[in-house]
């Protein structure tokens, strides 16, 4: 089992990290390309910059979500903060990054107590989000099975890592939990570009891309009528 753990910390970690970076770059490139193509085809090429800035700020700081569902918004923000900060700035992870890819945040790692508290917050907020998604009819309706599985997968490395770092367990149990911790983390890396979480790389550009992408080209109406079998009707 130790050989599998070393494999996970070395070759598998580097491979999964590379897949994540290349995949996110691909997502950004295709999104930008689609945005420019949409502008090229559109009759109205003007993009409301003020509106885009307002929507971007509102997307980064979910003020509307606080008004509509304040509890859900707070839980979601806490989950995302722990999800991003803990894996990056935890000392053991920073050391792994340094050894595997030659770069890390060793100079600004989190104190163990803060890292542990963030881990606990991430676990409980993730479980609350899962319960809210399961019990809320509208959330359950728009969620796919992989959305529930993805949320569970994100929590697994936090639970296994916390148990391994804070509790005295038998060596075999420790190795098993550490194996699950490492392999689930690598799986998350590889899946990020192909899931909703890929929006993290598009966050600053999301509203700009949407504003361009939703401008229909001049022939869009005719094509829609052809698709609907209503070619002879007037627009």
PyMOL commands that set and color helices and strands:
alter all, ss='L'
color gray80, all
select helices_A, chain A and resi 2-41+49-60+63-68+70-89+91-101+106-108+112-135+137-142+145-166+171-192+196-213+220-228
alter helices_A, ss='H'
color red, helices_A
deselect
rebuild
show_as cartoon
